[in-house]
């Protein structure tokens, strides 16, 4: 159980995300096209805010990579819009990168019902956030990505406090530097997106920045973990006709083979685009391609290079810096 927070109550009026935007005071007087242009102009500031956080985002990527290599999980925690944005990113990991859904659990205030409706008072329940982390049996090999635009959401803060108690690495994504979430996180990521077009509506610029950061975290981590060759998602799960066609196209693009030959090679590789590419470019059979990939920690390019010019001894090419915090 998490004890009551001794800090004074949050003064929401002081939060950057709750301020009025001086550039949109006349919003209700504008024409449709003028409103759209104002929104678009404000959105242009978001990439710069995210770019300023790249050093922190890079640290977070390394923490995620370390967690996955050590058999841990990447646990997303959020409430309201922030929770749903986290869920959206997590749901894309399995089909895009071929990982098991259990690798990326998502904790949202109010549970599954909150994904299609309001979480209401659940967002204010710090004890519930802590209990969710506890129920997962979170530990030192896990990385927790906690998301809250304001950085003050009790459910998220309760989860973070319990995660830190259990030795997890906590990544805090919020839009208020110095907020309780930013202070509690091992790695704070705080893009300053400023007051919203619509006062307090953090589904707008703040939400856009969160989506951008999560795209960067998950995609870069998966590149580092060998789920990508060149710019191809070679561990993608071909679970429908469109994705099966994409897998065949990826093999053709990576190897220079025509469509028919790449399809046959993909069949020989057991449906794995990654294995098929190594088979073609290292000129080896399926069993050897799988062995080369295993030795290369799943990284396609080093596996190909090892197959073309075998090295005398095994090298650690994963960049593994050790498990735990």
C-alpha positions in Angstrom: 0.0 0.0 0.0 1.2 3.5 -0.8 1.0 5.9 2.1 -0.6 9.3 1.7 1.5 11.8 -0.3 2.9 14.3 2.2 3.2 17.0 -0.4 0.8 19.9 -0.5 -2.2 19.7 -2.9 -1.5 20.5 -6.5 -2.2 24.1 -7.6 -3.6 23.3 -11.0 -3.7 27.0 -11.9 0.1 27.1 -11.9 0.5 24.2 -14.3 1.9 25.1 -17.8 -0.6 22.7 -19.4 -3.5 24.6 -17.8 -2.6 28.1 -18.9 -4.5 30.1 -21.5 -2.8 30.6 -24.8 -2.6 34.4 -25.7 -2.5 33.6 -29.4 -6.0 31.9 -29.3 -8.1 34.3 -27.2 -10.3 35.1 -30.1 -10.7 31.5 -31.2 -14.5 31.6 -31.2 -14.5 34.7 -33.4 -12.5 33.0 -36.2 -13.7 31.4 -39.4 -13.4 27.6 -39.9 -10.2 28.0 -42.0 -8.7 30.5 -39.6 -9.2 28.1 -36.6 -7.6 25.4 -38.6 -4.6 27.6 -39.4 -4.2 28.6 -35.8 -4.2 24.9 -34.7 -1.7 24.1 -37.4 0.6 26.9 -36.4 0.6 25.8 -32.8 1.3 22.2 -33.9 4.4 23.4 -35.7 6.0 24.1 -32.3 5.7 20.5 -31.1 8.6 18.9 -33.0 11.0 21.6 -31.7 9.9 20.8 -28.1 10.5 17.1 -28.7 13.8 17.7 -30.4 15.0 19.5 -27.2 14.5 16.2 -25.3 16.4 13.9 -27.6 19.3 13.4 -25.1 16.8 12.2 -22.5 14.9 10.1 -25.1 18.2 8.4 -26.0 18.7 7.5 -22.4 15.2 6.1 -22.2 15.8 4.0 -25.4 18.9 2.5 -23.8 16.9 1.6 -20.7 14.2 -0.1 -22.8 16.8 -2.0 -24.8 18.5 -3.1 -21.6 15.2 -4.2 -20.1 14.2 -6.3 -23.1 17.7 -7.9 -23.3 17.5 -8.9 -19.7 14.2 -10.6 -20.0 12.2 -7.7 -18.5 9.1 -5.8 -19.8 8.3 -2.3 -20.9 5.3 -1.3 -18.8 3.2 1.6 -20.0 1.3 3.5 -17.3 -1.1 6.4 -17.9 -4.6 7.9 -17.4 -7.1 9.4 -19.8 -5.7 10.6 -23.1 -2.1 9.9 -22.0 -3.0 6.3 -21.1 -4.8 5.7 -24.4 -1.8 7.1 -26.4 0.4 4.7 -24.5 -1.9 1.9 -25.3 -1.9 2.8 -29.0 1.9 2.6 -29.1 2.1 -0.7 -27.1 -0.5 -2.4 -29.3 1.7 -1.8 -32.3 4.7 -3.6 -30.9 3.5 -7.2 -31.6 2.4 -6.9 -35.2 5.2 -4.5 -36.2 8.1 -6.1 -34.5 7.0 -9.7 -33.9 7.2 -9.5 -30.1 4.9 -11.2 -27.6 2.1 -8.9 -26.2 3.3 -9.8 -22.7 6.4 -7.8 -23.3 4.5 -4.5 -23.3 1.7 -4.5 -20.7 -0.4 -1.4 -20.3 -1.8 0.0 -17.1 -4.6 2.6 -17.5 -6.5 4.2 -14.7 -10.0 2.7 -14.8 -8.9 -0.4 -16.6 -10.1 -1.5 -20.1 -13.4 0.5 -19.7 -11.3 3.7 -19.7 -10.0 2.9 -23.2 -13.4 3.8 -24.7 -14.7 6.1 -22.0 -13.7 8.4 -19.2 -11.7 7.0 -16.2 -13.3 9.6 -13.9 -12.2 9.3 -10.3 -9.9 6.4 -11.1 -7.3 8.9 -12.2 -7.1 10.2 -8.6 -6.4 6.8 -7.0 -2.7 6.5 -6.3 -3.2 3.3 -4.4 -4.8 1.7 -7.5 -1.8 2.6 -9.6 0.6 1.0 -7.0 -1.6 -2.1 -6.9 -1.5 -2.5 -10.7 2.3 -2.4 -10.6 2.4 -4.9 -7.7 0.0 -7.2 -9.5 2.4 -7.4 -12.5 5.2 -8.5 -10.1 7.3 -5.7 -11.6 11.0 -5.8 -10.8 14.6 -4.5 -11.5 14.6 -5.8 -15.1 11.5 -3.9 -16.1 11.3 -0.4 -17.5 8.2 1.6 -16.7 7.1 4.3 -19.1 4.8 6.6 -17.1 2.8 9.2 -19.1 0.9 12.2 -17.8 0.7 15.6 -19.6 0.5 17.5 -16.3 2.9 15.3 -14.4 0.6 15.3 -11.4 -1.9 12.4 -12.0 -2.2 10.4 -8.8 -2.8 7.0 -10.4 0.4 7.4 -12.4 2.4 8.8 -9.5 1.2 5.9 -7.3 2.4 3.4 -10.0 5.7 5.2 -10.3 6.3 5.2 -6.5 5.7 1.4 -6.3 7.8 0.8 -9.5 10.7 2.6 -8.0 10.3 0.7 -4.7 10.6 -2.5 -6.7 13.7 -1.4 -8.5 12.2 -0.7 -11.9 13.7 1.9 -14.2 11.1 4.7 -14.5 10.8 6.8 -17.6 8.6 9.8 -17.0 6.9 11.4 -20.0 5.2 14.7 -19.2 4.9 18.3 -20.4 5.7 20.1 -17.2 9.4 20.2 -16.2 9.9 19.9 -12.5 6.5 18.3 -12.0 6.1 15.4 -9.5 6.4 12.9 -12.3 9.5 14.5 -13.7 11.1 14.6 -10.3 10.2 11.0 -9.5 11.4 9.5 -12.8 14.9 8.1 -13.3 14.7 9.5 -16.8 12.4 12.5 -17.3 11.3 13.4 -20.8 9.6 16.8 -20.7 8.8 18.4 -24.0 7.5 21.9 -23.2 4.6 22.4 -25.6 3.0 25.3 -23.8 -0.6 26.4 -23.4 -3.0 24.6 -25.7 -5.2 26.2 -28.4 -8.1 25.1 -26.3 -7.2 25.8 -22.6 -6.3 22.6 -20.8 -7.1 20.3 -23.7 -3.8 18.3 -23.5 -5.0 15.8 -26.1 -3.7 18.5 -28.6 -0.1 19.6 -28.5 0.8 17.7 -25.4 -0.8 14.5 -26.8 0.9 15.0 -30.1 4.3 15.3 -28.4 3.6 12.2 -26.4 2.8 10.2 -29.5 6.0 11.5 -31.2 8.2 10.5 -28.2 6.6 7.1 -27.9 7.1 6.5 -31.7 10.8 7.4 -31.2 11.2 5.2 -28.1 9.6 2.0 -29.5 11.0 2.3 -33.0 14.5 3.1 -32.0 14.6 0.4 -29.3 13.4 -2.1 -31.8 16.1 -1.0 -34.3 18.7 -1.5 -31.6 17.3 -4.9 -30.8 17.6 -6.2 -34.3 14.0 -6.0 -35.4 14.9 -3.8 -38.3 17.3 -4.3 -41.3 18.0 -1.2 -43.3 14.6 0.5 -42.9 12.6 -2.8 -43.2 10.6 -4.2 -40.3 12.0 -7.7 -40.8 10.5 -9.3 -37.7 6.9 -8.1 -38.6 4.2 -10.7 -38.1 2.6 -11.5 -41.5 -0.9 -12.1 -39.9 -3.0 -11.0 -42.9 -2.8 -10.8 -46.7 -1.5 -7.2 -46.7 1.3 -8.0 -44.3 2.2 -11.3 -46.0 2.6 -9.4 -49.2 4.7 -6.8 -47.4 7.0 -9.6 -46.0 7.5 -10.9 -49.6 8.2 -7.4 -50.8 10.7 -6.8 -48.0 12.6 -9.9 -49.0 12.7 -8.8 -52.6 13.7 -5.2 -51.7 16.5 -6.5 -49.4 17.9 -9.1 -51.7 17.2 -7.9 -55.2 15.2 -11.1 -56.0 12.1 -11.0 -58.1 8.7 -11.5 -56.5 8.5 -15.2 -57.3 11.9 -16.0 -56.1 11.5 -14.0 -52.9 8.2 -15.8 -52.2 9.8 -19.2 -52.6 12.7 -18.1 -50.4 10.3 -16.9 -47.7 8.6 -20.3 -47.7 11.9 -22.0 -47.3 12.7 -19.7 -44.4 9.5 -20.7 -42.6 7.8 -17.4 -43.3 10.6 -15.4 -41.5 11.7 -12.4 -43.7 14.7 -12.0 -41.4 15.9 -15.6 -42.0 15.1 -15.4 -45.7 17.3 -12.2 -46.1 20.2 -13.8 -44.3 19.9 -16.9 -46.4 20.0 -14.9 -49.6 22.7 -12.4 -48.8 25.0 -14.8 -46.9 24.3 -17.6 -49.4 23.5 -20.1 -46.6 20.6 -22.5 -45.8 17.9 -21.9 -43.3 19.6 -23.7 -40.4 22.8 -21.8 -40.9 20.9 -18.5 -41.3 19.2 -19.1 -38.0 22.5 -20.0 -36.3 24.1 -16.8 -37.6 21.2 -14.7 -36.4 21.3 -16.3 -32.9 25.0 -15.6 -32.7 24.4 -12.0 -33.8 21.6 -11.5 -31.1 19.1 -11.2 -33.9 20.8 -8.4 -35.8 20.6 -9.1 -39.5 23.5 -7.0 -40.8 26.1 -8.6 -38.5 24.7 -12.0 -39.2 25.1 -11.5 -43.0 28.6 -10.2 -42.5 29.6 -13.2 -40.3 28.2 -15.5 -42.9 30.1 -13.9 -45.8 33.3 -13.5 -43.8 33.2 -15.9 -40.8 35.0 -14.5 -37.8 37.4 -16.5 -35.7 35.6 -16.1 -32.4 32.2 -14.9 -31.2 31.9 -11.3 -30.3 29.3 -9.5 -28.2 27.8 -7.1 -30.7 24.6 -6.4 -28.8 25.9 -3.6 -26.6 24.5 -5.3 -23.5 25.5 -3.3 -20.5 24.3 -5.7 -17.9 20.9 -6.4 -16.3 19.3 -4.7 -13.4 19.6 -1.1 -12.4 
